[in-house]
Amino acid sequence: MILPSKHISLAESLLGLGGVLLEIIKQKPHSLDSLWQEYSKVNNKKDVFPAYHSFDNVILAVDLLFVIGAININSEGEIYRYEIT
């Protein structure tokens, strides 16, 4: 489920979902609720992102992105994309 495989497409994996979430976070920091609202706009739209993911999967993808160091949380509790400078 984390990585795509023979039976799980990239869109259905947490890694693919994480990529979409990173694109949403790239514009500005988001709280978890606002991140879910933004993702819900494209959730399961075949022309944008073909797989359906629940709120639980979004949380797991955010956890994965945090563990690998792709995102961080600021003092207001907003999730932002971690940029290495």
C-alpha positions as CSV (number, residue, x, y, z in Angstrom):
1,M,0.0,0.0,0.0
2,I,2.9,2.4,0.6
3,L,4.6,1.7,-2.6
4,P,3.1,0.8,-6.0
5,S,3.4,-2.8,-7.0
6,K,2.1,-5.3,-9.5
7,H,-1.5,-5.0,-8.1
8,I,-1.4,-1.4,-6.7
9,S,-1.0,1.5,-9.1
10,L,0.9,4.6,-8.2
11,A,-2.3,6.5,-7.8
12,E,-3.6,4.0,-5.2
13,S,-0.4,4.0,-3.2
14,L,0.5,6.3,-0.3
15,L,3.6,7.4,-2.2
16,G,1.4,8.6,-5.1
17,L,-1.0,10.3,-2.7
18,G,2.0,12.0,-1.0
19,G,3.1,13.5,-4.3
20,V,-0.4,15.1,-4.8
21,L,-0.3,16.4,-1.3
22,L,3.1,17.9,-1.8
23,E,1.8,19.8,-4.8
24,I,-1.0,21.2,-2.7
25,I,1.3,22.2,0.1
26,K,3.8,23.8,-2.4
27,Q,1.6,26.9,-2.8
28,K,1.2,27.7,0.9
29,P,1.2,25.9,4.3
30,H,-2.0,24.1,5.2
31,S,-3.6,22.8,8.3
32,L,-4.6,19.1,8.1
33,D,-8.3,20.1,7.7
34,S,-7.6,22.6,4.9
35,L,-5.3,20.0,3.2
36,W,-8.1,17.5,3.3
37,Q,-10.5,20.1,1.8
38,E,-8.1,20.9,-1.0
39,Y,-7.5,17.2,-1.7
40,S,-11.2,16.5,-1.6
41,K,-11.7,18.7,-4.7
42,V,-9.6,16.3,-6.8
43,N,-10.2,13.0,-4.9
44,N,-11.4,10.4,-7.4
45,K,-11.7,12.7,-10.4
46,K,-10.5,10.5,-13.2
47,D,-8.9,13.4,-15.2
48,V,-6.9,14.7,-12.2
49,F,-6.2,11.8,-9.8
50,P,-7.9,8.5,-10.6
51,A,-7.9,6.8,-7.2
52,Y,-10.1,7.4,-4.2
53,H,-8.4,8.0,-0.8
54,S,-10.0,8.3,2.6
55,F,-9.1,10.8,5.3
56,D,-7.2,8.0,7.0
57,N,-5.0,7.5,3.9
58,V,-4.3,11.2,3.8
59,I,-3.1,11.1,7.4
60,L,-0.9,8.1,6.6
61,A,0.5,9.9,3.6
62,V,1.2,13.0,5.7
63,D,3.0,10.7,8.3
64,L,5.0,9.2,5.5
65,L,6.1,12.6,4.1
66,F,7.0,13.7,7.6
67,V,9.1,10.6,8.3
68,I,11.1,10.9,5.1
69,G,11.6,14.6,5.7
70,A,9.6,16.1,2.9
71,I,7.3,18.2,5.1
72,N,7.5,19.8,8.5
73,I,5.1,21.6,10.9
74,N,5.4,25.2,11.9
75,S,4.5,26.8,15.2
76,E,0.9,27.4,14.1
77,G,0.5,23.7,13.4
78,E,0.4,24.1,9.6
79,I,2.1,21.6,7.3
80,Y,4.6,23.0,4.9
81,R,7.0,21.6,2.4
82,Y,10.5,21.3,3.7
83,E,13.0,22.9,1.4
84,I,16.7,22.1,1.7
85,T,18.8,25.2,1.2
